[in-house]
């Protein structure tokens, strides 16, 4: 008897295939009449819906799935064929060239493989300073990137002379200078000089760097859309539009797509939407490959997208800042699984101060652990074949392409920006997300949800970390985008309380739980969480048997806000008496919205209600005003 064959037959007879229809029928039974779409279908900010599960047959209609291997057009599966390695980048703000060199050598010894030098003063750019900066660094084995204000050509020529003097093979040099006049237009409202001179300068940089085949000179900073509150598909669609504008304008100036495209680097910011961000990078390569193909390259490898990723700043917080480490960890995983070529993990404290040695070490090690201990660099495109991620890739590509086409119908990125077409779309999305944060439909741990009750910021925070920065040029031709962080409004609210409490008593919200045990506990916890988001002290209690007991205890605790916590049916019997006894001493609030008795309660003068439908931000601002916290 063939034991293996017999066991296999028995196994499959006991576990027969289950069809999608059977799954759906089971789900409907479990829902007990609840609406399938409302309960289980995720309606994303990106303009498409996500099903609760995916099966093999969901891959059948994905047009891009045609059995390509990694390294094959359209490069959905990445440019790499042997491994999934990436450059681990850390930026260095160059204030002193010798100090910056010492720091660079130090972090290289600790695992960094990509250096980003930020030089804000162009007057400091000279051969002697750059030689000091690169002293003893093996620039043939470490990626070298420069971010400067204006002197891109000068620094490129200096770098070339250093390469020549050290007799280094030019093909071994990898890195970039981040010249992106369209990104500058997006952030400042105009070109620094003129539109035509910007593209002539691009052409000059490409020509000058032609003997450095792996060095990029044109940046496409799509991350500015992410950090301005745009959705994933908007970041991708507008980023592709910028990339295509460079191809179009530079081919008009006589360059071939084979000369232009390999000199471009796309910079995406990656947020905490784990699977969606993986799919974004895969979709980005797919769409860019097809855009470049339309320009008829002689070498299909010119259609490869080079991706530099950085962790998003939009979703990072000042309060409970160590949670930022959790956010950047998932973002790092998304970048790597998605196939990024290089990655910068921003330090967890970048939201409120310059990175410290400790925070930079944590940021480095997040990447190093994934590479050296988790072996994320070993498998090319590990997401391939995932029913869910492949469908997300297709959906993101579809929606981003629609945005790209819309921009092209406006005669390209520049014209669309001049008409405020792009700004209006980003604003609309950002406003929707701001409202979702205010209502806690989009949660930020430690800020608008589950704040640390004992965390108070005593030191002064530089206003630049709290308000969107306005870099608009005086001669702006359009309103620029304004990067900001989604939690800034909550942080300003809470800092106002912290600053007030330096010289005054910190406001106190006191819970008065009564009646139904389950409801009073749940609503007391909800209310504590609610008021702590403004930095108020909150005091919970096990419960009170009588109104007099509750009122007497409240009076002894010198609180400012009395929060009645009970069930909807019981409020009409409890709240009026408490309100009558405390209305002249404190703000009386009901945790909940007892709709059957709401008008009667309001008629008695009770107008403060907090519930899951409340705009938490606006409500807390109102309580600050009532408490004279200004």
N, C-alpha and C positions, 0 to 999 in steps of 0.2 A: 504493500500500500504506500502511495506517495503521501507522506505525512504533511509536507509543506503545501501541496495542492489541496489536500482535504481541509487543512486548517484555514487556508485562504478562502476557499469556497464557503465554509461555515461562517467565517467572519463577515463576508459580504452579504450573506443571506440574512444574518442577524442585524446588520446595519445597512439597509438598502438606501439608495440615493433619495434625497429629499428635494422635491422641485421647489422653485421659487413660489409657485402658487400655494403649495402646502405651507411654506413659511409664512406667507402673507395671511393665510387663513388663520393660522395659529396666533399671529400677532393681533388680528382683529378680535379674536376671542379674548385675549389677555387685556385688550384695551377697554373691554366692556362698554362699547358704544362711544367711547371718546373719539374725537376727531383725529384721524391718523396724521394729517399734515401738521396740525397744531401741536400735537404731542411729540412727534418723532422726526419731523423734517426740519432741518436747520436752515434757516433763511439767512444767508451770509451778507456781510457788507459788500461783498464782491459782485453781487447781482445775480447769483445763481443759488439754487437750493442743493443741499447735501442730504442724501438718503440715509436712513439709520443703519443700513448695511449694504454691502456690494458682493456680488458673486461673479463667477467666471464669465457668465454670459454678458455681464456689463462691460466686458472688454471688446465685445464683438463690433461695436460701432465706433471704436476709436481709430480714426483714420491714420494717425501717425504710427500706430503699432504695426510695424512690418518686419519684425525680426532683425532689426539692425543690432550690431554689436557696439560696445563702447568704442568711441573713436570714429564711428561711421556717421555720415550725414543722415539726419539733421541734428545730430549730436545731443539728442534728448538724454542719452545715457552718458554724456560727458565726453570730454576731449581725451581723457586718459584711458589707456588700455591695459596697463600692467598693474597699477595700484590706484589707490584713492588718496594719495598724499597731497598735502596742501602746505602753503607757506604760513607759518605762525608769525603774525606781525605784531609789533609794538611800536607805537609812535613816540617820538622824543621831541619835545619843544626845545628848540635850540636857542638858549639865551647866551651861553658861552660855549664856543666851539670845542675847547679842550674838555670841558666838563661833559659835553654831549658825547664826545668820543669815548671817554672813560665809561660812561653809562652804556653806550652801545656795546663795547667789548664785554662789559659785565653781563648784560642780558643775553648776548650771544652764547656765553658760557653756560647760561641757565636754560637754554633751549629755544631761544628766538631764532627764526630763520628768515625773517623779513623785517627790515628797519624802515620806519617812516619818519623822515626828518622834516619838521615843520619850522620853516624860517620865515618869520614875519617881517623882518627888516631887510629889504632888498639891498640896502647899502652895505650889508655885511657879506654879500655874495661876491667873493673873489677867489682866485685859485688857491691862495695861501690858506684861507679859512676852510675851504672844502678839503684841501689836503690834510689839514689838522683834523677835520671831522672824520675823515676816512682812514686815518693813520692806523696801521696794523690790522685793519679789517680786510678779510679775504672777500673782496667784492665779487669774485667769481663763484662763490658758494653761498652767498647770502643775497636775498632780494633787496635792492636799494631803491627807495622811493623818496621823492622830494615833493613837498607842498610849499610853494612860495607865492608871493603876491603878484609879481610881474616878470621877473627876470628868468623865465623858463629857458629861453634860448641860451642865455649866458651860462646857466648851470649845466645845461646839456653839453655845451662846448668844453666846459671845464672838466666834466666827467669823462668825456672822450679823450681829452689830453692826458688825464690820469691813467686811463686804461692803456693808452699807447705807451706812456712812460714806464708802466709796469709790465709791458709786453704780454698783456692778457688777451686771449682769444675773444674777440667781440661777441661771438655767439654764446659765450658762457655768462654774459651779463644779463641779468633779469631785473626788472624793476619798472619804475615809471616816474614821470613828472605829470602832475595832475592839471593840465591845461584844459579848461572847460568853459569857454566863453558863453555857451548857452546856459550852463549852470549859473554863471555869474549874472546873466540876464534874468534868470528866474529868481535869484536872491536879492538883486539890487535894482531891478527894473530897467536896466539898460546895459549896453556894452561899455567897457571902460574907455575905449577910444571910439571906434566905429565898427559897424557890422562888417563891412568889407575888409577892413584891416584885420579883424579877428580871424577870418577864414584864410587870409593871406598868411597870417602868422602860423595857423595850423599847417598850412602847406610847407612853410619854411621849416617847422619842427620835424615834419615827416621826412622831408628831404635830408635834413641834417642827421637824422637818426637811422637812415637807411642801412648803414653798416653795423647797426646794433639790432639784429633781427628779433630779439626777444625783449626789447625795451619799448614800453608803451609811452606815448607822448600826448595822447588825447584822452581825457577822462569824460565819462558819461555818468554824472553823479545823480542817478535816479533816487538815491537815498534822501535827497532833499524833499521829495514828495512824501515818502514814508514819515519823515520827521516833521512834516507839516500837517499830518493827520489824514493823509490820503489812504485809500484802501490798497490792498495788495495788487489788484488788477490795474488800478490807476498808476501806481508806482511803475509797474511793468510797461503799461501802454505808453505813458509819457516818456519813460526812459528810452523805449524803442524809437519813439518819435524824434527825440534828440539825436540818437544814434543815426537815424536815417537822414536827418537834416545835415549832419556832417558828411555822410556819403554823397548826398545830392549836391551840396555846395562845392565840395572838394573835387568831385568828378567834373563839375562844370569848369573848375580851374585847371583841368588837364591831368589830374592824377587818376590812376586806375583804382578800382576797388581792391585789387590785390596789394596795392601800396597803402591804402587807407585803413581797411578793416583790421589787419594784424597789428596796427599801431594804437588800437583803441582798447580801453579797459572800462568795463561797466562796474559801477559801485552801487550795490544794493544794501539797504538796511534790512535786517532780519528781525522780526518781532517774535512774540511768544506763541503765535498760532502754529503750533508744531508741524503738523502734516501739511498745512497750507503753504508754509514757507519752504518746505522740501520741494513741493510741487512747483512753486514759483520759479525756483532756479532751473528746474528741468524745462518748464514752459518757456523761460527766457531764452534758453539755447535753441529750442525748437523754432521759435518765431524769428530770432535774429538770423539763424541760418537761412531761413527762407527769404528774408529781406535782402541779405547779401547775395543770395543766388539770383535774385531778380536783376542784379547789376552785372551778371554774366562773368563771374571770376574765372580766370584761367586755372587757378588752383583751388579746389573745393575746400581745402583746409583754411582758406581765407574766411570761410563762413563760420569758423569756430568763435564762440564768444568767450572772452577772457573775463572772469568774474572775480572781483574783490568784494568781499562781504564785510560789513561791520554790524555789530549788534545795535539795534535801534535805540535811540535816545528818547523817543516819544513815549515809551511805556515805562520809563524808569522814574523812581521816586526819591524824594528827600527823606520822608519819614519811613521808618522801618527799612533802611537802605540795604540791609543785608539780604532782603528778599530779592534785590536786584541780581544777586549772585545766582539765585535759583532761575530767574528769568534768562540771564545770559547763558546759563548751562543748557537749557533746552534750545536756545537760539543757536548756540554753537553746534549742537547735535544736528539741527535742521540744516545749517550751512554745509556741514561736512557730508551728511547723507545726500544732500542735494547736489554735491559735486563742486563746491566752490574751489577756486584756485588759490586764494589767499584769504586770510580772515584776521580781523582786528576785533578782539573782545574789549569793549570799553570797561574801564574800572567801575566798580559798584558805586563809588562815591563821586563820579564825574558830574552828578547832578547838583552838587553843592560846594565842591572844592576841587583844587588841582589834585590829580591822582597822587597817592602816597606810595612809598616803596612797598608797603604791605598790600595795598589794593592792586598795584600792578603785578605783584607776585601771584595773587589769587587769579587775576585775569589770564596771566600766562599759563598757569598750571591747569586751568580749565581745558585748554587745548592740549597741553602736553599729556594729561591723563587720558583723554580720548584717543590720542595717537599711540602713546607708549604702553598704556595699561589696558585700554579697551579695544585696541587694534582697529580703530575706525579707518585707518589708512590702508587696510589690506584688501578690502573688497570694493571693486568698482561698481557704482550704481546699485547699492544694496536694496534700493526701493523698487527696482525693476520687477514688474509682474504683480505688484501689490494691487489688488482690485481697487482699493480705496484711493491710493496715491496716483495710480494711472488715470483714474477718473477725475481726480482733482487737477492733475496736470492738463488734461483735455479741457476742463471747464475754465480754468484760469487762462489758458491759451486762447480760448474762444472769446472770453470777455475782454481780455487785454487787446486782442486783435481788433475788436469792435472800436475800442477807444483809439487805437492807432489809426484806423480808417477815418474816424471822425476828425482827428487832427489833420490828416492828409486832405480831407475835404475842405479844411480851412486854409489850404495852401501851405501846410507844413507848420512846424513847431513855432517858428518865430512869429508868423502872422497870427496863429492861434493865440499866442501869448499876448501879442499887442491888443487883440480884441477881448482879452480877459476870459477867453473860453476855458483855458486851463485853470486859471485861478478860481473861477466860479465853481467848477466841478470839485476841486480840492476843498474849497470852503464849505460847500454843501455837505460833503462827506464828513469833514472835520466837525461841523456843527452838529450833525447827527450823532457822532461819537461822543462829543462833549455832553450832549443831552443824555445819552445812554449812561455815561459816567455819573452825571448828576443824579440820575434816577437809580443808579446801581444795577443797571442792566448789563453794564460792562464793569467788572469788578477789578479793583487794584488792592491786593492784600496789604494791609497796614495803612491804607489811606482812606478810601471810601468804603472799605469793608474790613471788619475785624482789626481795627487799629490797636496798637499797643497802648493800653490805658495809662501806663506809667512813663511813656516817652514824651519828654518835653525838650524842645530845642532852646537852649539858653543863649547860644552865641548868635551874633548877627549874620544873616545870610546875604551875600552879595545880590542886589536886586536883579543883576543880569541872569541869575539862575532861575528867577521867578517870573519874569515877563518875557514875551516874545521879543527878540532883538530886531530892531528896525535898521536895516542897512541901506535903505533906499537912497539912490543917487539923486542929486539935485535936479539933474536933467532926465529923470526917469520917463520912459515912454509908456510904461504900464505899471500897475501896482504889483510889487514883488510878492513872492510867497514868504510866509513868516513861520519858520520852524518853531515849535514849542513842545511842551510835554503835556500829555493828557491830564495829568494830576495837578497841574499848576494851580488851578482855581481852588481846589481843596487845600493845597498846601498854604496858599496865601491866607485862606480862611483860618486854618489852624495856627499858623504863625502869628496871626493877629491876636488870638487868644493867649498864646505863649508870651508875646511881648506885653500884652495887657497885664498878665499875671506876674510880671517882674516887679510891679509896684502896687498891685491890687490883689485882692483875694481871687483865686481861680474860681470861676463859676461852677456851681455844683448842681447836678441833676440827680434827684433822689427818687428811687422807685417805690411806689406804693402798691404792691401786689395784693389783690383780694379776690375772693371767690374761687372759681374753678381752678384747681391746682395746675393742670396741664397748660391751660391758656395763660394764666398769670405768669408762670415761669417762662414760657416761650416769649411772651410780649415784654417781659422785663429784660430778658436777654437781648431781644431786638432793640429795645429802647436804649439800653446801655451802649450797645454797638453804635447806634444812631448818634447819640450825643457825644460820644468819645471822638467821633470824626471831626468835631470842632475843637477838640482839646479840652472839653469840659471834664471836670471830675464827675465820675458816676458812682452811685452807691446803690447796690442791689440789696434786697431783703428776701427772707423766706416767705413772708406773707403776714398780713394782719387780719385779725378776726372781726374787728369793728372799725368804723370810721374814726371814732375818737382815738383809738389806739394808733391808727395810722397818722392822724393829724398831730397828736402829741409828740410822737417820735420824730416826725418831720420837723416840728418847731425846735426840738432840741438839737438838731443837726445843722441849723443855720444854712439851709440850702436855698437855691434860687429858683429851681424848677421842680415842680411836683408832677411826677409821671404816674398816672393811674393805669394799672395793668390788670386787666380782667378779661372776661369774655364779652362778646358783643351784647348778648342778652342781659347781662348783669350791670352794664354801665349806667343804664337809666335809673337804677336803684342806688348806685354807689356814688357816681360822679357829681350829681347836683349838691349833695351834702358836703363833700370834700371841697368842691369849688367854692361854696358859700363861706366856708371857714378859712380858706387859704387865698382867696382871690386878691386880697389886699396885701398879702405877704410874699407871694410868689407867682410865677407863671404856671398855670395848671394845664397839663397836657394829657390827652387820652391816647394811649398806645393802641391804635386800631382805628377803624372807621365804621362804627355801628350804623349802617345805612337806614335801618328801620326806625331808629330813634334820633337820627342826626339833626333833623330840623328842631325837634323839641329841645335837644341839648344846646343847640345854637341859640334858641330863643331865651335860654337861661343865661346866656353870656359865655358859654364854653365854645371857643372858636379854634382851639389848638388841637389838631389831630395829626398823628404821624402814622404812616402805614407803608406797606411795601410799594404802594403807588406814589408815594411822596417824591417830590424833587428834593432830595436830601440837601443838596448844595444851597438852593434858594431858601429852604426852610431854616437851615442853620444860620444863614446870613441874617435872616429875619430875627432869629433869637438873639444873635449878637447885637443887633440894633436895639432890641428891647432891653438888653442888659447894659447898654451904653458902651459896648466894646467897639471902639473906633480906631 
